[in-house]
Amino acid sequence: MNFYIDNHKKNMINIGDSKAHFYQVVQEKNFNIQQSVIFSPNTEFEDVYDIVKSSSLYAHISYDDSDLISFIDIDRPSSVIFEKYKTYANIFDEDFFDLYKKILQLDKNLYVDARGFISKEFMFGIHAPSFQCRYLKDEEDYPKGEEGWSGEIASVYFFNEIQFKKLYSLGIHDEKIKEQIDNHLKNKDK
């Protein structure tokens, strides 16, 4: 795995881990867990998650039919380290555009939309909600920052192949937004 969900090269949770193993880790670490929370009931996005909250980890965990972890959504105050980006650099401390630029060098086929990007190469995605406001022209929601956008990363998520297909079926790529990002980076580098 190319990611660590802490800063000590010891993963607490991984895609493909069993629910039983995950519960054991949660118990050992004394994490607070809410089990089987239903998100978006009665919609096409309805899913069941376990939610883990601690002073160092906030995550939503989803399982496949075999009770193996299939989706992990990590939020602040967690640390997520991606070895190929910067050794021991927490992704949450990075600017969205800097991260996008680096990941694009490693994965030329990023899927981009108004919420952020997804890398199939590394089976992870970045969600930046302010990014959506910027490209959907919802000016009243612009946070402070360059051109009305802070560059803050809200969450990092990991998934297996089945979850990727689910994401892909929702139409996860918007070429116009990718062009806008690329143009922004060109202007920023001038």
C-alpha positions as a Python dict, from the first residue, in 0.01 Angstrom:
ca = {
    (1, 'M'): (0, 0, 0),
    (2, 'N'): (121, 347, -83),
    (3, 'F'): (-69, 521, 197),
    (4, 'Y'): (-47, 533, 574),
    (5, 'I'): (-339, 656, 779),
    (6, 'D'): (-110, 798, 1045),
    (7, 'N'): (247, 925, 1038),
    (8, 'H'): (439, 625, 1170),
    (9, 'K'): (417, 383, 875),
    (10, 'K'): (176, 165, 1068),
    (11, 'N'): (-161, 135, 906),
    (12, 'M'): (-451, 95, 1138),
    (13, 'I'): (-693, 16, 855),
    (14, 'N'): (-660, -97, 494),
    (15, 'I'): (-887, -174, 202),
    (16, 'G'): (-952, -548, 214),
    (17, 'D'): (-917, -584, 593),
    (18, 'S'): (-1192, -784, 756),
    (19, 'K'): (-1454, -615, 971),
    (20, 'A'): (-1344, -839, 1261),
    (21, 'H'): (-982, -723, 1228),
    (22, 'F'): (-1094, -361, 1208),
    (23, 'Y'): (-1306, -396, 1522),
    (24, 'Q'): (-1006, -548, 1700),
    (25, 'V'): (-792, -247, 1602),
    (26, 'V'): (-1065, -8, 1716),
    (27, 'Q'): (-1085, -186, 2050),
    (28, 'E'): (-704, -191, 2096),
    (29, 'K'): (-677, 180, 2014),
    (30, 'N'): (-978, 266, 2232),
    (31, 'F'): (-1146, 453, 1946),
    (32, 'N'): (-1507, 562, 1964),
    (33, 'I'): (-1710, 382, 1697),
    (34, 'Q'): (-2068, 416, 1575),
    (35, 'Q'): (-2164, 95, 1399),
    (36, 'S'): (-2395, 54, 1100),
    (37, 'V'): (-2488, 418, 1042),
    (38, 'I'): (-2707, 460, 734),
    (39, 'F'): (-2614, 754, 512),
    (40, 'S'): (-2851, 910, 259),
    (41, 'P'): (-3144, 680, 338),
    (42, 'N'): (-3384, 603, 53),
    (43, 'T'): (-3157, 747, -216),
    (44, 'E'): (-2924, 597, -474),
    (45, 'F'): (-2637, 689, -236),
    (46, 'E'): (-2772, 494, 62),
    (47, 'D'): (-2489, 306, 227),
    (48, 'V'): (-2403, 169, 570),
    (49, 'Y'): (-2087, 288, 743),
    (50, 'D'): (-1904, 250, 1067),
    (51, 'I'): (-1783, 587, 1191),
    (52, 'V'): (-1463, 609, 1393),
    (53, 'K'): (-1385, 923, 1593),
    (54, 'S'): (-1082, 997, 1806),
    (55, 'S'): (-845, 1286, 1865),
    (56, 'S'): (-630, 1160, 1576),
    (57, 'L'): (-871, 981, 1341),
    (58, 'Y'): (-1210, 1055, 1189),
    (59, 'A'): (-1320, 799, 931),
    (60, 'H'): (-1621, 640, 762),
    (61, 'I'): (-1569, 272, 684),
    (62, 'S'): (-1784, 69, 444),
    (63, 'Y'): (-1774, -305, 375),
    (64, 'D'): (-1853, -538, 88),
    (65, 'D'): (-2082, -842, 109),
    (66, 'S'): (-1796, -1049, 254),
    (67, 'D'): (-1743, -798, 539),
    (68, 'L'): (-1415, -675, 395),
    (69, 'I'): (-1338, -302, 398),
    (70, 'S'): (-1425, -163, 54),
    (71, 'F'): (-1431, 213, 118),
    (72, 'I'): (-1253, 438, 369),
    (73, 'D'): (-1328, 810, 389),
    (74, 'I'): (-1079, 995, 609),
    (75, 'D'): (-1150, 1345, 743),
    (76, 'R'): (-961, 1588, 963),
    (77, 'P'): (-793, 1565, 1219),
    (78, 'S'): (-648, 1247, 1066),
    (79, 'S'): (-309, 1217, 902),
    (80, 'V'): (-282, 1052, 562),
    (81, 'I'): (66, 992, 425),
    (82, 'F'): (124, 907, 56),
    (83, 'E'): (479, 772, 10),
    (84, 'K'): (511, 873, -353),
    (85, 'Y'): (417, 1233, -282),
    (86, 'K'): (636, 1352, 7),
    (87, 'T'): (777, 1131, 277),
    (88, 'Y'): (583, 1185, 598),
    (89, 'A'): (385, 1481, 461),
    (90, 'N'): (25, 1481, 573),
    (91, 'I'): (-198, 1523, 266),
    (92, 'F'): (-435, 1737, 473),
    (93, 'D'): (-154, 1994, 513),
    (94, 'E'): (-107, 2026, 137),
    (95, 'D'): (-266, 2268, -108),
    (96, 'F'): (-513, 2098, -341),
    (97, 'F'): (-348, 2234, -659),
    (98, 'D'): (3, 2129, -552),
    (99, 'L'): (-122, 1780, -474),
    (100, 'Y'): (-320, 1761, -800),
    (101, 'K'): (-11, 1862, -999),
    (102, 'K'): (208, 1598, -833),
    (103, 'I'): (-47, 1317, -860),
    (104, 'L'): (-109, 1406, -1226),
    (105, 'Q'): (263, 1341, -1288),
    (106, 'L'): (218, 993, -1138),
    (107, 'D'): (-126, 915, -1286),
    (108, 'K'): (-197, 1079, -1622),
    (109, 'N'): (-559, 959, -1618),
    (110, 'L'): (-702, 1141, -1316),
    (111, 'Y'): (-1078, 1167, -1301),
    (112, 'V'): (-1171, 1526, -1215),
    (113, 'D'): (-1501, 1682, -1119),
    (114, 'A'): (-1629, 1977, -918),
    (115, 'R'): (-1559, 1795, -591),
    (116, 'G'): (-1192, 1711, -650),
    (117, 'F'): (-1015, 1421, -822),
    (118, 'I'): (-983, 1042, -821),
    (119, 'S'): (-677, 835, -909),
    (120, 'K'): (-756, 485, -1030),
    (121, 'E'): (-383, 413, -1043),
    (122, 'F'): (-356, 455, -664),
    (123, 'M'): (-725, 385, -580),
    (124, 'F'): (-784, 704, -385),
    (125, 'G'): (-961, 1036, -420),
    (126, 'I'): (-944, 1387, -280),
    (127, 'H'): (-1255, 1582, -186),
    (128, 'A'): (-1228, 1960, -162),
    (129, 'P'): (-1574, 2110, -112),
    (130, 'S'): (-1461, 2467, -172),
    (131, 'F'): (-1345, 2350, -510),
    (132, 'Q'): (-1705, 2272, -602),
    (133, 'C'): (-1814, 2626, -515),
    (134, 'R'): (-1542, 2773, -731),
    (135, 'Y'): (-1622, 2582, -1047),
    (136, 'L'): (-1997, 2584, -1012),
    (137, 'K'): (-1988, 2966, -980),
    (138, 'D'): (-2165, 2961, -645),
    (139, 'E'): (-2001, 3287, -538),
    (140, 'E'): (-2176, 3334, -207),
    (141, 'D'): (-2011, 3016, -80),
    (142, 'Y'): (-1656, 3111, -182),
    (143, 'P'): (-1415, 3089, 109),
    (144, 'K'): (-1129, 3338, 139),
    (145, 'G'): (-824, 3261, -70),
    (146, 'E'): (-678, 3295, -416),
    (147, 'E'): (-953, 3356, -669),
    (148, 'G'): (-1207, 3281, -397),
    (149, 'W'): (-1074, 2938, -307),
    (150, 'S'): (-870, 2825, -9),
    (151, 'G'): (-719, 2506, -155),
    (152, 'E'): (-804, 2316, 163),
    (153, 'I'): (-852, 1941, 134),
    (154, 'A'): (-1161, 1818, 320),
    (155, 'S'): (-1124, 1441, 292),
    (156, 'V'): (-917, 1163, 141),
    (157, 'Y'): (-1088, 841, 46),
    (158, 'F'): (-974, 495, -59),
    (159, 'F'): (-1171, 227, -239),
    (160, 'N'): (-1157, -113, -401),
    (161, 'E'): (-1233, -190, -766),
    (162, 'I'): (-1606, -241, -704),
    (163, 'Q'): (-1637, 95, -530),
    (164, 'F'): (-1441, 257, -814),
    (165, 'K'): (-1695, 122, -1064),
    (166, 'K'): (-1973, 268, -847),
    (167, 'L'): (-1801, 607, -845),
    (168, 'Y'): (-1734, 586, -1219),
    (169, 'S'): (-2099, 508, -1292),
    (170, 'L'): (-2190, 840, -1126),
    (171, 'G'): (-2005, 1028, -1400),
    (172, 'I'): (-1693, 1126, -1210),
    (173, 'H'): (-1502, 1309, -1485),
    (174, 'D'): (-1566, 1659, -1614),
    (175, 'E'): (-1320, 1757, -1888),
    (176, 'K'): (-1417, 2127, -1866),
    (177, 'I'): (-1321, 2144, -1500),
    (178, 'K'): (-994, 1961, -1569),
    (179, 'E'): (-915, 2222, -1836),
    (180, 'Q'): (-993, 2501, -1588),
    (181, 'I'): (-757, 2349, -1332),
    (182, 'D'): (-483, 2303, -1591),
    (183, 'N'): (-525, 2665, -1705),
    (184, 'H'): (-514, 2786, -1344),
    (185, 'L'): (-187, 2596, -1290),
    (186, 'K'): (-36, 2739, -1610),
    (187, 'N'): (-122, 3093, -1499),
    (188, 'K'): (3, 3024, -1146),
    (189, 'D'): (339, 2898, -1280),
    (190, 'K'): (396, 3209, -1496),
}
